[in-house]
Amino acid sequence: MRLEILSEAAEDLLNGYHFYERQALNLGSYFLDSLYSDIDSLLVYAGVHRIVYGKHRSLSKRFPYAIYYSVEAETIRVHAVLDCRRNPSWIRSHLRKA
């Protein structure tokens, strides 16, 4: 299996990093470490997560974020990494673009 983080998801991660870094020093780095660990776990658990808005959704263990991904042949594609506190209609709209 191969893991691919699309540019939209990388931008979502960067936005989350900046948000948490404004909250406390080094919290942004902890956020990225945690989310990348959750994304890496997809190499083992890809495909077992519930499908939400047309994509598999894995919930982060430490932050209120969801990882939206698809499994295609031998590739896991991460489409978005979104804050679960957002309005569900905004999440649905964001995923249509991803």
C-alpha positions as CSV (number, residue, x, y, z in Angstrom):
1,M,0.0,0.0,0.0
2,R,1.1,3.5,-0.8
3,L,-0.1,6.6,1.1
4,E,-0.7,9.9,-0.8
5,I,-1.7,13.2,0.9
6,L,-3.3,15.4,-1.6
7,S,-2.5,19.1,-1.7
8,E,-5.9,20.1,-0.3
9,A,-5.3,17.8,2.8
10,A,-1.8,19.2,3.2
11,E,-3.3,22.7,3.3
12,D,-5.8,21.6,5.9
13,L,-3.0,20.3,8.1
14,L,-1.1,23.6,7.7
15,N,-4.2,25.6,8.7
16,G,-4.7,23.4,11.7
17,Y,-1.0,23.8,12.6
18,H,-1.3,27.6,12.5
19,F,-4.5,27.6,14.6
20,Y,-3.0,25.5,17.4
21,E,0.3,27.3,17.3
22,R,-1.6,30.5,18.0
23,Q,-3.2,28.8,21.1
24,A,0.1,27.8,22.7
25,L,3.8,27.5,21.8
26,N,4.6,24.1,20.2
27,L,1.0,22.9,20.2
28,G,0.9,23.2,16.4
29,S,3.9,20.8,16.2
30,Y,2.2,18.4,18.6
31,F,-0.9,18.7,16.4
32,L,1.0,17.8,13.2
33,D,2.8,14.9,15.0
34,S,-0.5,13.5,16.2
35,L,-2.3,13.9,12.9
36,Y,0.6,12.4,10.9
37,S,0.6,9.4,13.3
38,D,-3.2,9.0,12.7
39,I,-2.6,9.2,8.9
40,D,0.2,6.6,9.1
41,S,-2.2,4.2,10.9
42,L,-4.2,4.1,7.7
43,L,-1.5,1.9,6.2
44,V,-2.9,-0.8,8.6
45,Y,-6.5,0.2,9.0
46,A,-7.5,1.7,5.6
47,G,-11.0,0.8,4.5
48,V,-12.4,-0.2,7.9
49,H,-13.7,3.3,8.7
50,R,-17.3,4.4,8.1
51,I,-18.0,6.2,4.9
52,V,-19.2,9.8,5.4
53,Y,-20.0,12.2,2.5
54,G,-18.6,9.7,0.0
55,K,-15.2,9.2,1.7
56,H,-13.9,7.0,4.5
57,R,-13.6,9.0,7.7
58,S,-11.0,8.3,10.4
59,L,-11.2,10.3,13.6
60,S,-8.1,11.7,15.2
61,K,-7.2,10.2,18.6
62,R,-6.0,13.5,20.2
63,F,-7.7,16.4,18.3
64,P,-11.2,17.0,17.1
65,Y,-10.2,16.3,13.5
66,A,-11.4,13.8,10.9
67,I,-9.2,12.4,8.1
68,Y,-11.2,11.8,4.9
69,Y,-9.6,9.3,2.5
70,S,-10.3,6.8,-0.2
71,V,-8.7,3.5,-1.1
72,E,-8.0,3.0,-4.8
73,A,-6.1,-0.1,-5.9
74,E,-2.9,0.0,-3.9
75,T,-3.1,3.7,-3.0
76,I,-4.7,5.4,0.1
77,R,-5.5,9.0,-0.9
78,V,-6.0,11.5,1.9
79,H,-8.4,14.1,0.5
80,A,-9.0,16.3,3.6
81,V,-8.2,16.7,7.2
82,L,-11.0,18.8,8.8
83,D,-12.0,20.1,12.1
84,C,-15.1,18.2,13.3
85,R,-16.4,21.4,15.0
86,R,-17.1,22.9,11.6
87,N,-20.6,23.2,10.2
88,P,-21.5,19.8,8.5
89,S,-22.7,21.6,5.4
90,W,-19.3,23.4,5.1
91,I,-17.5,20.0,5.5
92,R,-19.7,18.4,2.8
93,S,-19.0,21.4,0.5
94,H,-15.3,21.2,1.2
95,L,-15.2,17.5,0.4
96,R,-16.9,18.0,-3.0
97,K,-14.0,20.3,-4.0
98,A,-11.3,17.8,-2.7
